[in-house]
Each structure stands twice: as structure tokens, then as C-alpha cells.
Amino acid sequence: MSTIYHIAKELGISASTVSRALSGRGYCSESVREQVLKVAKQINYAPNQAAQIMKTRKTGKILFAVPDICNPFYFDMINGINSVIEQYGYLMILFYTKHSLKEELRAIQNVKEKYADGMIMVSFNFCDKNIKAINKLNAPVVLTNKYESTNDKDQFDYVYVDTYVAVKEATEHLIKQGIEEIAFVGGDMKEQTGFERYCGYRDALLNAGLSIDEEYILESNYTESGGFICGQKLLGLPNRPKAIVATNDLMAIGIMKACEDANLSIPSDIAITGMDNLDISSRVYPKLTSVAMMQEEIGRNAAQILMNRLNGAKVEDRAVRLLPRIVVRASSVRVE
């Protein structure tokens, strides 16, 4: 393995001069720097990562912990994060938590063991265990879901889009179409995010003076297959709903497939809305009404806060709230 000592010997200069030339820190004449870089390239020199970490106490990496690596929602977040961290010379490590508290705690432990300098974390259920572990870290962490605690000593920041508002707006949009029998397909309501989304649906109905039918409320797993199963259940009810609010696009597309199999027309027989505004929502037929959840913007904001923390820059606000935006398409618009 080539080292700075090989370069120093080749040029007849000190190893410390080579180090300054390669790092760009400290004085080194431009002519010597050019010679060092030329020889480094010739001998295929690569810096020793372990030695650099010991010297700088920085890995140059951040962890991005996500519950589902198959959901396109997170691709946009990755783009947003990378657009920021690459300007600081950082790399991203993707950590798949499988929607599991145990795996989330493993991700936190990896940061504790200095596999990365900080972390951006997506979780549908921030709770005492993972929040307590995050607060014990001596490293910056940015959460990407809403989390409010009474502890003013929390050691993390968070960036989130208001999912309560997102579902409420989608439900209100259907109510404005004159639809009253509206079903809800969401995530696990024992989890923070799942319950927030349900509350948006519930409050929209109650504010409009409509009753809540427990048969119309189903929990799923944010996948297309999960949406399909829920769609079959709802379409099989004696009093079939006239509309369905799905809390992500994948489930909405699964529901649309169930409607197709049942020979039902969207939106004349049943109207459907999704969430996330994935690219695919404008490519299915009919095009899917969806709520844009600002995932790329979440990624950019979270990454900038993390980089500011790592570089000692001022962070103006520890909680950044973004507002969703409904994108109305054919799947939810009744034409008289």
C-alpha cells in the first residue's frame, strides 16, 4: 500500500510537507503541491481512512436511517440530502431499519460507535426508548417526523411536514365533492405518525358534521399489496364507501387495482386520494390526486441543519415545520 512516505522518498521531501500538500492545510508552495499530486496519482496513493479518523475525529460520513428502502418517497429525500452534504465533502450511509425499534436502536448505536459523524432519522414512532438513546449521543441527529417533548434538554433537531394537515386537506377535498361516505386507509395507529394521520381524517369529518363509520377505518403497512387488501375489504362491505383516503400513494395504487378487479370506475363509482405525490401518481390511470409531502425539501433542510451542527454554525430553529400541498387530479374529481 502506498503511503505519504513513499511520495516523500520519491521527491526527497519530508512526509509533513507531503501531508500539507495533500490536505491543503498549512503552507506548501504550488510547485511542490503539483509534484506531490502528480506522484500520488502515479503510485495510486489513497489516504488511510482509519488514520484520518484518528487525526480529525471525523468520519466524513452521515447515517440516513429509513424504515423502507423500497418506497420511492425516500429517493427524493436522498436527493435532497445529497445536494447539501456533497458540498461539505460528506458521504451518506443508508441504514435500513425495517420499521423496527430494535433496528433503530442499532442505527443509533452505530453513530455512538463513530461509524458516522451524525444521523438523519426517519421513524413512524419516536418513543421513550429511541429518543432516550438519541439524547445520550454525543453527535448531532435530525429527526424527520414531528416530535414534541417537554424536555428542554433534547439533543436533536427535527424537520417535518405536517401529516395531520395533509390528511385533513385530502379528506376536506372529497367532502367538497359532495361525498359523505369516506373511508380511511392508514398505518398502525398505535404509532405516532399513524395516529396523526387518522386525526386529520377524523377532524375533517367531524368539522363537516359527518359521522365516523368504524368499518371504514383500516390499518395497513404503506405498501401497494397492503392497499390492495384493504381495498378489497372496503369494496366488499354491504355499504361500500364512495371515496377512500389513503395515507400514501403506494396504498392508493393498491386500492385502485382492487377497484379495477371489481370493475368499478374511478372516480364515478369511488373517488381515491393518496399522499406523497410520487412520480407514479401522475402515470397511473386515472391520474391520482395526492398530497405533496415535500420530501426533497425535508432532506435539504435536515441535511443543512446537520452540516451546521457538525461545522459549529448557528442553527436558527430546532424545529422546522413544512406545509403539504394537495395536487388534484382525475381520481378524486366528480364530473356531473
Secondary structure by P-SEA (a helix, b strand, c coil): cccaaaaaaaacccaaaaaaaaaccccccaaaaaaaaaaaaaacccccaaaaaaacccccbbbbbbcccccccaaaaaaaaaacccccbbbbbbbbccccaaaaaaaaaaaaacccccbbbbbccccaaaaaaaaaccbbbbbccbbbbcccccccccccccaaaaaaaaaaaaaaacccbbbbbbcccccaaaaaaaaaaaaaaaaacbbbbcccbbbbcccaaaaaaaaaaaaaccccccbbbbccaaaaaaaaaaaaaacccccccbbbbbcccccccccccccccccccaaaaaaaaaaaaaaaaaacccccccbbbbbbbbbbcccccccc
